[in-house]
Amino acid sequence: MRKLFIALTLTVCFIACKDNKPKDCPSGKPLPIFTKEMSVVKNHSFNAQGQKSQEEVGLANGTRLEIFQQGCDTLSQSFRFSFSHLITRDSFVTTIDSAISQFRYLSAANEKLKPFVIWSDALTQLRTHIRQGEYLDLDRGIKLRIDQLDQGSGTTIVLDVMQISSTH
């Protein structure tokens, strides 16, 4: 399990950070994860200001994805998968399974998105330990929280990840 969390840590940095890191911010500036050229992307926008960014993606499977990234010493990412239908569930595991399905879909869609398979694998291993809306301490300063928001006739699954720098 420890190897999984190390891989997860590297994935967070790989997906979120630029190679040329400014001296005042060890995580680098946020970059877009998706491009309009990816077959899985129907529409795309990316806006960044300093160490904060917002990326909006309309996916080919009908899901809308928003990704918020921010931080230097504490890096945080929020993935918000919005569905036009309600996700009915007997337990919170159903919500986690929906998130797993989305990360698997993304990881299979494009070479650049393959690291998302690590998210689906991690969530699969943690699915019975995650409690709705509560942070789960993983390893190496990584905290994970998942929530389900039902809004009218749709559902949004929110997956928040926070990584506290080992230098503090």
Stockholm file with secondary structure:
# STOCKHOLM 1.0

chainA/1-168         MRKLFIALTLTVCFIACKDNKPKDCPSGKPLPIFTKEMSVVKNHSFNAQGQKSQEEVGLANGTRLEIFQQGCDTLSQSFRFSFSHLITRDSFVTTIDSAISQFRYLSAANEKLKPFVIWSDALTQLRTHIRQGEYLDLDRGIKLRIDQLDQGSGTTIVLDVMQISSTH
#=GR chainA/1-168 SS CHHHHHHHHHHHHHHHCCSSCCTTCTTCCCCCSCCTTSTTEEEEEEEEETTEEEEEEEETTSCEEEEEEECSSEEEEEEEEEESSCCCCSSHHHHHHHHHHHHHHHHHHCGGGTTHHHHHHHHHHHTTTCCTTCCEECSTTEEEEEEEEEETTEEEEEEEEEEECTTC
#=GC SS_cons         CHHHHHHHHHHHHHHHCCSSCCTTCTTCCCCCSCCTTSTTEEEEEEEEETTEEEEEEEETTSCEEEEEEECSSEEEEEEEEEESSCCCCSSHHHHHHHHHHHHHHHHHHCGGGTTHHHHHHHHHHHTTTCCTTCCEECSTTEEEEEEEEEETTEEEEEEEEEEECTTC
//
